[in-house]
Amino acid sequence: MTAEWTPVFVLPNIPLEAAIGCEIAALAPAHDRRVATLKRTPHAQAFPQPFH
């Protein structure tokens, strides 16, 4: 798994209990460690405020 993730899109109406993914892509729930890490990056500023 890569150490760097780039958010591409948000699917707020799809609740996930666990991440679904592979080596190059993932759908991850808000509580996933990758999402928590991304929330602290400048990339997160591209998303509307309710997604932070």
PDB file of N, H, CA, C and O in Angstrom:
ATOM      1  N   MET A   1       0.843  -1.184   0.000  1.00  0.00           N
ATOM      2  CA  MET A   1       0.000   0.000   0.000  1.00  0.00           C
ATOM      3  C   MET A   1       0.884   1.242   0.000  1.00  0.00           C
ATOM      4  O   MET A   1       1.901   1.302   0.690  1.00  0.00           O
ATOM      5  N   THR A   2       0.485   2.198  -0.765  1.00  0.00           N
ATOM      6  H   THR A   2      -0.342   2.150  -1.326  1.00  0.00           H
ATOM      7  CA  THR A   2       1.253   3.433  -0.851  1.00  0.00           C
ATOM      8  C   THR A   2       1.052   4.291   0.390  1.00  0.00           C
ATOM      9  O   THR A   2       0.007   4.222   1.039  1.00  0.00           O
ATOM     10  N   ALA A   3       2.047   5.090   0.715  1.00  0.00           N
ATOM     11  H   ALA A   3       2.895   5.146   0.188  1.00  0.00           H
ATOM     12  CA  ALA A   3       1.974   5.943   1.903  1.00  0.00           C
ATOM     13  C   ALA A   3       1.250   7.248   1.617  1.00  0.00           C
ATOM     14  O   ALA A   3       0.817   7.926   2.549  1.00  0.00           O
ATOM     15  N   GLU A   4       1.110   7.614   0.352  1.00  0.00           N
ATOM     16  H   GLU A   4       1.461   7.063  -0.405  1.00  0.00           H
ATOM     17  CA  GLU A   4       0.480   8.878  -0.008  1.00  0.00           C
ATOM     18  C   GLU A   4      -0.821   8.622  -0.760  1.00  0.00           C
ATOM     19  O   GLU A   4      -0.862   7.845  -1.714  1.00  0.00           O
ATOM     20  N   TRP A   5      -1.869   9.281  -0.318  1.00  0.00           N
ATOM     21  H   TRP A   5      -1.835   9.912   0.457  1.00  0.00           H
ATOM     22  CA  TRP A   5      -3.173   9.137  -0.957  1.00  0.00           C
ATOM     23  C   TRP A   5      -3.641  10.495  -1.423  1.00  0.00           C
ATOM     24  O   TRP A   5      -3.429  11.492  -0.733  1.00  0.00           O
ATOM     25  N   THR A   6      -4.274  10.553  -2.579  1.00  0.00           N
ATOM     26  H   THR A   6      -4.447   9.742  -3.139  1.00  0.00           H
ATOM     27  CA  THR A   6      -4.838  11.774  -3.117  1.00  0.00           C
ATOM     28  C   THR A   6      -6.348  11.602  -3.227  1.00  0.00           C
ATOM     29  O   THR A   6      -6.815  10.699  -3.921  1.00  0.00           O
ATOM     30  N   PRO A   7      -7.119  12.455  -2.553  1.00  0.00           N
ATOM     31  CA  PRO A   7      -8.567  12.337  -2.670  1.00  0.00           C
ATOM     32  C   PRO A   7      -9.005  12.736  -4.075  1.00  0.00           C
ATOM     33  O   PRO A   7      -8.520  13.723  -4.628  1.00  0.00           O
ATOM     34  N   VAL A   8      -9.919  11.969  -4.642  1.00  0.00           N
ATOM     35  H   VAL A   8     -10.313  11.168  -4.192  1.00  0.00           H
ATOM     36  CA  VAL A   8     -10.382  12.235  -5.994  1.00  0.00           C
ATOM     37  C   VAL A   8     -11.830  12.701  -5.968  1.00  0.00           C
ATOM     38  O   VAL A   8     -12.200  13.625  -6.692  1.00  0.00           O
ATOM     39  N   PHE A   9     -12.647  12.069  -5.139  1.00  0.00           N
ATOM     40  H   PHE A   9     -12.347  11.318  -4.550  1.00  0.00           H
ATOM     41  CA  PHE A   9     -14.042  12.473  -5.014  1.00  0.00           C
ATOM     42  C   PHE A   9     -14.588  12.015  -3.670  1.00  0.00           C
ATOM     43  O   PHE A   9     -13.982  11.193  -2.981  1.00  0.00           O
ATOM     44  N   VAL A  10     -15.735  12.559  -3.314  1.00  0.00           N
ATOM     45  H   VAL A  10     -16.227  13.226  -3.873  1.00  0.00           H
ATOM     46  CA  VAL A  10     -16.395  12.238  -2.048  1.00  0.00           C
ATOM     47  C   VAL A  10     -17.763  11.655  -2.355  1.00  0.00           C
ATOM     48  O   VAL A  10     -18.501  12.181  -3.189  1.00  0.00           O
ATOM     49  N   LEU A  11     -18.093  10.576  -1.682  1.00  0.00           N
ATOM     50  H   LEU A  11     -17.493  10.149  -1.005  1.00  0.00           H
ATOM     51  CA  LEU A  11     -19.407   9.953  -1.812  1.00  0.00           C
ATOM     52  C   LEU A  11     -20.073   9.969  -0.430  1.00  0.00           C
ATOM     53  O   LEU A  11     -20.112   8.942   0.247  1.00  0.00           O
ATOM     54  N   PRO A  12     -20.591  11.115  -0.013  1.00  0.00           N
ATOM     55  CA  PRO A  12     -21.101  11.240   1.349  1.00  0.00           C
ATOM     56  C   PRO A  12     -22.348  10.409   1.636  1.00  0.00           C
ATOM     57  O   PRO A  12     -22.653  10.156   2.802  1.00  0.00           O
ATOM     58  N   ASN A  13     -23.068   9.981   0.618  1.00  0.00           N
ATOM     59  H   ASN A  13     -22.820  10.186  -0.329  1.00  0.00           H
ATOM     60  CA  ASN A  13     -24.285   9.222   0.852  1.00  0.00           C
ATOM     61  C   ASN A  13     -24.082   7.712   0.823  1.00  0.00           C
ATOM     62  O   ASN A  13     -25.057   6.960   0.814  1.00  0.00           O
ATOM     63  N   ILE A  14     -22.833   7.259   0.807  1.00  0.00           N
ATOM     64  H   ILE A  14     -22.041   7.870   0.815  1.00  0.00           H
ATOM     65  CA  ILE A  14     -22.543   5.827   0.830  1.00  0.00           C
ATOM     66  C   ILE A  14     -21.847   5.490   2.145  1.00  0.00           C
ATOM     67  O   ILE A  14     -20.635   5.661   2.273  1.00  0.00           O
ATOM     68  N   PRO A  15     -22.614   5.011   3.120  1.00  0.00           N
ATOM     69  CA  PRO A  15     -22.004   4.655   4.401  1.00  0.00           C
ATOM     70  C   PRO A  15     -21.208   3.345   4.281  1.00  0.00           C
ATOM     71  O   PRO A  15     -21.706   2.357   3.742  1.00  0.00           O
ATOM     72  N   LEU A  16     -20.000   3.352   4.776  1.00  0.00           N
ATOM     73  H   LEU A  16     -19.596   4.156   5.214  1.00  0.00           H
ATOM     74  CA  LEU A  16     -19.151   2.165   4.757  1.00  0.00           C
ATOM     75  C   LEU A  16     -18.696   1.841   6.173  1.00  0.00           C
ATOM     76  O   LEU A  16     -18.331   2.734   6.938  1.00  0.00           O
ATOM     77  N   GLU A  17     -18.722   0.577   6.509  1.00  0.00           N
ATOM     78  H   GLU A  17     -19.019  -0.148   5.888  1.00  0.00           H
ATOM     79  CA  GLU A  17     -18.180   0.131   7.796  1.00  0.00           C
ATOM     80  C   GLU A  17     -16.671  -0.054   7.706  1.00  0.00           C
ATOM     81  O   GLU A  17     -15.945   0.185   8.671  1.00  0.00           O
ATOM     82  N   ALA A  18     -16.208  -0.484   6.528  1.00  0.00           N
ATOM     83  H   ALA A  18     -16.797  -0.678   5.744  1.00  0.00           H
ATOM     84  CA  ALA A  18     -14.781  -0.741   6.321  1.00  0.00           C
ATOM     85  C   ALA A  18     -14.410  -0.303   4.906  1.00  0.00           C
ATOM     86  O   ALA A  18     -15.271  -0.176   4.035  1.00  0.00           O
ATOM     87  N   ALA A  19     -13.138  -0.078   4.696  1.00  0.00           N
ATOM     88  H   ALA A  19     -12.438  -0.181   5.404  1.00  0.00           H
ATOM     89  CA  ALA A  19     -12.651   0.330   3.379  1.00  0.00           C
ATOM     90  C   ALA A  19     -12.768  -0.810   2.380  1.00  0.00           C
ATOM     91  O   ALA A  19     -12.673  -1.986   2.730  1.00  0.00           O
ATOM     92  N   ILE A  20     -12.974  -0.430   1.134  1.00  0.00           N
ATOM     93  H   ILE A  20     -13.051   0.525   0.849  1.00  0.00           H
ATOM     94  CA  ILE A  20     -12.986  -1.360   0.014  1.00  0.00           C
ATOM     95  C   ILE A  20     -11.912  -0.842  -0.929  1.00  0.00           C
ATOM     96  O   ILE A  20     -11.990   0.299  -1.384  1.00  0.00           O
ATOM     97  N   GLY A  21     -10.925  -1.650  -1.224  1.00  0.00           N
ATOM     98  H   GLY A  21     -10.861  -2.577  -0.855  1.00  0.00           H
ATOM     99  CA  GLY A  21      -9.889  -1.114  -2.088  1.00  0.00           C
ATOM    100  C   GLY A  21      -8.875  -2.126  -2.541  1.00  0.00           C
ATOM    101  O   GLY A  21      -8.959  -3.317  -2.241  1.00  0.00           O
ATOM    102  N   CYS A  22      -7.912  -1.611  -3.275  1.00  0.00           N
ATOM    103  H   CYS A  22      -7.844  -0.644  -3.519  1.00  0.00           H
ATOM    104  CA  CYS A  22      -6.799  -2.388  -3.781  1.00  0.00           C
ATOM    105  C   CYS A  22      -5.551  -1.506  -3.725  1.00  0.00           C
ATOM    106  O   CYS A  22      -5.537  -0.481  -3.043  1.00  0.00           O
ATOM    107  N   GLU A  23      -4.531  -1.901  -4.429  1.00  0.00           N
ATOM    108  H   GLU A  23      -4.542  -2.734  -4.983  1.00  0.00           H
ATOM    109  CA  GLU A  23      -3.261  -1.177  -4.370  1.00  0.00           C
ATOM    110  C   GLU A  23      -3.341   0.249  -4.912  1.00  0.00           C
ATOM    111  O   GLU A  23      -2.605   1.119  -4.448  1.00  0.00           O
ATOM    112  N   ILE A  24      -4.215   0.504  -5.879  1.00  0.00           N
ATOM    113  H   ILE A  24      -4.813  -0.203  -6.255  1.00  0.00           H
ATOM    114  CA  ILE A  24      -4.231   1.819  -6.526  1.00  0.00           C
ATOM    115  C   ILE A  24      -5.439   2.687  -6.198  1.00  0.00           C
ATOM    116  O   ILE A  24      -5.445   3.872  -6.531  1.00  0.00           O
ATOM    117  N   ALA A  25      -6.466   2.127  -5.553  1.00  0.00           N
ATOM    118  H   ALA A  25      -6.461   1.164  -5.282  1.00  0.00           H
ATOM    119  CA  ALA A  25      -7.666   2.918  -5.267  1.00  0.00           C
ATOM    120  C   ALA A  25      -8.400   2.348  -4.060  1.00  0.00           C
ATOM    121  O   ALA A  25      -8.259   1.173  -3.721  1.00  0.00           O
ATOM    122  N   ALA A  26      -9.185   3.207  -3.422  1.00  0.00           N
ATOM    123  H   ALA A  26      -9.300   4.162  -3.698  1.00  0.00           H
ATOM    124  CA  ALA A  26      -9.969   2.746  -2.271  1.00  0.00           C
ATOM    125  C   ALA A  26     -11.193   3.629  -2.075  1.00  0.00           C
ATOM    126  O   ALA A  26     -11.157   4.833  -2.328  1.00  0.00           O
ATOM    127  N   LEU A  27     -12.262   3.014  -1.625  1.00  0.00           N
ATOM    128  H   LEU A  27     -12.291   2.036  -1.419  1.00  0.00           H
ATOM    129  CA  LEU A  27     -13.411   3.725  -1.071  1.00  0.00           C
ATOM    130  C   LEU A  27     -13.252   3.552   0.427  1.00  0.00           C
ATOM    131  O   LEU A  27     -13.217   2.428   0.927  1.00  0.00           O
ATOM    132  N   ALA A  28     -13.158   4.648   1.134  1.00  0.00           N
ATOM    133  H   ALA A  28     -13.187   5.561   0.728  1.00  0.00           H
ATOM    134  CA  ALA A  28     -12.855   4.558   2.558  1.00  0.00           C
ATOM    135  C   ALA A  28     -13.875   5.340   3.382  1.00  0.00           C
ATOM    136  O   ALA A  28     -14.273   6.438   2.993  1.00  0.00           O
ATOM    137  N   PRO A  29     -14.302   4.780   4.522  1.00  0.00           N
ATOM    138  CA  PRO A  29     -15.229   5.499   5.395  1.00  0.00           C
ATOM    139  C   PRO A  29     -14.527   6.655   6.100  1.00  0.00           C
ATOM    140  O   PRO A  29     -13.299   6.705   6.161  1.00  0.00           O
ATOM    141  N   ALA A  30     -15.310   7.569   6.625  1.00  0.00           N
ATOM    142  H   ALA A  30     -16.308   7.529   6.575  1.00  0.00           H
ATOM    143  CA  ALA A  30     -14.754   8.765   7.277  1.00  0.00           C
ATOM    144  C   ALA A  30     -13.817   8.423   8.423  1.00  0.00           C
ATOM    145  O   ALA A  30     -12.899   9.193   8.704  1.00  0.00           O
ATOM    146  N   HIS A  31     -14.017   7.293   9.095  1.00  0.00           N
ATOM    147  H   HIS A  31     -14.763   6.667   8.867  1.00  0.00           H
ATOM    148  CA  HIS A  31     -13.166   6.940  10.236  1.00  0.00           C
ATOM    149  C   HIS A  31     -11.886   6.181   9.837  1.00  0.00           C
ATOM    150  O   HIS A  31     -11.096   5.806  10.704  1.00  0.00           O
ATOM    151  N   ASP A  32     -11.682   5.957   8.540  1.00  0.00           N
ATOM    152  H   ASP A  32     -12.324   6.261   7.836  1.00  0.00           H
ATOM    153  CA  ASP A  32     -10.477   5.273   8.062  1.00  0.00           C
ATOM    154  C   ASP A  32      -9.245   6.139   8.342  1.00  0.00           C
ATOM    155  O   ASP A  32      -9.316   7.362   8.228  1.00  0.00           O
ATOM    156  N   ARG A  33      -8.145   5.534   8.699  1.00  0.00           N
ATOM    157  H   ARG A  33      -8.087   4.540   8.792  1.00  0.00           H
ATOM    158  CA  ARG A  33      -6.924   6.286   9.039  1.00  0.00           C
ATOM    159  C   ARG A  33      -6.430   7.132   7.875  1.00  0.00           C
ATOM    160  O   ARG A  33      -5.882   8.212   8.090  1.00  0.00           O
ATOM    161  N   ARG A  34      -6.614   6.659   6.637  1.00  0.00           N
ATOM    162  H   ARG A  34      -7.060   5.781   6.462  1.00  0.00           H
ATOM    163  CA  ARG A  34      -6.181   7.436   5.471  1.00  0.00           C
ATOM    164  C   ARG A  34      -7.005   8.705   5.323  1.00  0.00           C
ATOM    165  O   ARG A  34      -6.470   9.759   4.979  1.00  0.00           O
ATOM    166  N   VAL A  35      -8.298   8.608   5.580  1.00  0.00           N
ATOM    167  H   VAL A  35      -8.732   7.752   5.860  1.00  0.00           H
ATOM    168  CA  VAL A  35      -9.173   9.776   5.494  1.00  0.00           C
ATOM    169  C   VAL A  35      -8.823  10.760   6.602  1.00  0.00           C
ATOM    170  O   VAL A  35      -8.758  11.966   6.362  1.00  0.00           O
ATOM    171  N   ALA A  36      -8.599  10.257   7.808  1.00  0.00           N
ATOM    172  H   ALA A  36      -8.652   9.278   8.002  1.00  0.00           H
ATOM    173  CA  ALA A  36      -8.222  11.126   8.928  1.00  0.00           C
ATOM    174  C   ALA A  36      -6.931  11.879   8.614  1.00  0.00           C
ATOM    175  O   ALA A  36      -6.808  13.061   8.935  1.00  0.00           O
ATOM    176  N   THR A  37      -5.981  11.207   7.996  1.00  0.00           N
ATOM    177  H   THR A  37      -6.080  10.247   7.736  1.00  0.00           H
ATOM    178  CA  THR A  37      -4.724  11.850   7.616  1.00  0.00           C
ATOM    179  C   THR A  37      -4.955  12.898   6.536  1.00  0.00           C
ATOM    180  O   THR A  37      -4.397  13.993   6.609  1.00  0.00           O
ATOM    181  N   LEU A  38      -5.768  12.579   5.539  1.00  0.00           N
ATOM    182  H   LEU A  38      -6.222  11.689   5.480  1.00  0.00           H
ATOM    183  CA  LEU A  38      -6.038  13.523   4.457  1.00  0.00           C
ATOM    184  C   LEU A  38      -6.768  14.766   4.932  1.00  0.00           C
ATOM    185  O   LEU A  38      -6.592  15.842   4.361  1.00  0.00           O
ATOM    186  N   LYS A  39      -7.580  14.635   5.964  1.00  0.00           N
ATOM    187  H   LYS A  39      -7.723  13.761   6.428  1.00  0.00           H
ATOM    188  CA  LYS A  39      -8.310  15.788   6.495  1.00  0.00           C
ATOM    189  C   LYS A  39      -7.368  16.876   7.002  1.00  0.00           C
ATOM    190  O   LYS A  39      -7.762  18.038   7.107  1.00  0.00           O
ATOM    191  N   ARG A  40      -6.140  16.511   7.312  1.00  0.00           N
ATOM    192  H   ARG A  40      -5.820  15.567   7.227  1.00  0.00           H
ATOM    193  CA  ARG A  40      -5.168  17.474   7.842  1.00  0.00           C
ATOM    194  C   ARG A  40      -4.257  18.048   6.757  1.00  0.00           C
ATOM    195  O   ARG A  40      -3.285  18.735   7.072  1.00  0.00           O
ATOM    196  N   THR A  41      -4.557  17.775   5.486  1.00  0.00           N
ATOM    197  H   THR A  41      -5.347  17.216   5.231  1.00  0.00           H
ATOM    198  CA  THR A  41      -3.706  18.240   4.385  1.00  0.00           C
ATOM    199  C   THR A  41      -4.379  19.350   3.589  1.00  0.00           C
ATOM    200  O   THR A  41      -5.589  19.549   3.700  1.00  0.00           O
ATOM    201  N   PRO A  42      -3.605  20.072   2.789  1.00  0.00           N
ATOM    202  CA  PRO A  42      -4.193  21.103   1.923  1.00  0.00           C
ATOM    203  C   PRO A  42      -5.203  20.539   0.917  1.00  0.00           C
ATOM    204  O   PRO A  42      -6.097  21.260   0.474  1.00  0.00           O
ATOM    205  N   HIS A  43      -5.068  19.248   0.550  1.00  0.00           N
ATOM    206  H   HIS A  43      -4.342  18.663   0.911  1.00  0.00           H
ATOM    207  CA  HIS A  43      -6.021  18.633  -0.378  1.00  0.00           C
ATOM    208  C   HIS A  43      -7.444  18.731   0.158  1.00  0.00           C
ATOM    209  O   HIS A  43      -8.387  18.890  -0.617  1.00  0.00           O
ATOM    210  N   ALA A  44      -7.602  18.640   1.442  1.00  0.00           N
ATOM    211  H   ALA A  44      -6.836  18.511   2.071  1.00  0.00           H
ATOM    212  CA  ALA A  44      -8.935  18.657   2.050  1.00  0.00           C
ATOM    213  C   ALA A  44      -9.636  19.991   1.833  1.00  0.00           C
ATOM    214  O   ALA A  44     -10.865  20.049   1.866  1.00  0.00           O
ATOM    215  N   GLN A  45      -8.899  21.038   1.619  1.00  0.00           N
ATOM    216  H   GLN A  45      -7.900  20.991   1.593  1.00  0.00           H
ATOM    217  CA  GLN A  45      -9.491  22.348   1.417  1.00  0.00           C
ATOM    218  C   GLN A  45     -10.300  22.417   0.117  1.00  0.00           C
ATOM    219  O   GLN A  45     -11.127  23.314  -0.047  1.00  0.00           O
ATOM    220  N   ALA A  46     -10.070  21.488  -0.798  1.00  0.00           N
ATOM    221  H   ALA A  46      -9.398  20.759  -0.665  1.00  0.00           H
ATOM    222  CA  ALA A  46     -10.800  21.473  -2.067  1.00  0.00           C
ATOM    223  C   ALA A  46     -12.234  20.974  -1.900  1.00  0.00           C
ATOM    224  O   ALA A  46     -13.062  21.167  -2.790  1.00  0.00           O
ATOM    225  N   PHE A  47     -12.534  20.333  -0.763  1.00  0.00           N
ATOM    226  H   PHE A  47     -11.861  20.176  -0.040  1.00  0.00           H
ATOM    227  CA  PHE A  47     -13.865  19.788  -0.528  1.00  0.00           C
ATOM    228  C   PHE A  47     -14.707  20.760   0.283  1.00  0.00           C
ATOM    229  O   PHE A  47     -14.164  21.536   1.070  1.00  0.00           O
ATOM    230  N   PRO A  48     -16.018  20.732   0.105  1.00  0.00           N
ATOM    231  CA  PRO A  48     -16.900  21.613   0.887  1.00  0.00           C
ATOM    232  C   PRO A  48     -16.720  21.396   2.384  1.00  0.00           C
ATOM    233  O   PRO A  48     -16.365  20.300   2.816  1.00  0.00           O
ATOM    234  N   GLN A  49     -16.957  22.408   3.155  1.00  0.00           N
ATOM    235  H   GLN A  49     -17.245  23.299   2.805  1.00  0.00           H
ATOM    236  CA  GLN A  49     -16.744  22.389   4.605  1.00  0.00           C
ATOM    237  C   GLN A  49     -17.392  21.195   5.327  1.00  0.00           C
ATOM    238  O   GLN A  49     -16.752  20.623   6.209  1.00  0.00           O
ATOM    239  N   PRO A  50     -18.620  20.796   4.999  1.00  0.00           N
ATOM    240  CA  PRO A  50     -19.229  19.683   5.747  1.00  0.00           C
ATOM    241  C   PRO A  50     -18.451  18.361   5.665  1.00  0.00           C
ATOM    242  O   PRO A  50     -18.681  17.468   6.481  1.00  0.00           O
ATOM    243  N   PHE A  51     -17.555  18.223   4.715  1.00  0.00           N
ATOM    244  H   PHE A  51     -17.369  18.948   4.052  1.00  0.00           H
ATOM    245  CA  PHE A  51     -16.785  16.989   4.570  1.00  0.00           C
ATOM    246  C   PHE A  51     -15.510  16.975   5.395  1.00  0.00           C
ATOM    247  O   PHE A  51     -14.806  15.965   5.407  1.00  0.00           O
ATOM    248  N   HIS A  52     -15.193  18.049   6.076  1.00  0.00           N
ATOM    249  H   HIS A  52     -15.765  18.870   6.067  1.00  0.00           H
ATOM    250  CA  HIS A  52     -13.950  18.114   6.860  1.00  0.00           C
ATOM    251  C   HIS A  52     -14.141  17.440   8.183  1.00  0.00           C
ATOM    252  O   HIS A  52     -13.212  17.387   8.988  1.00  0.00           O
TER     253      HIS A  52
END
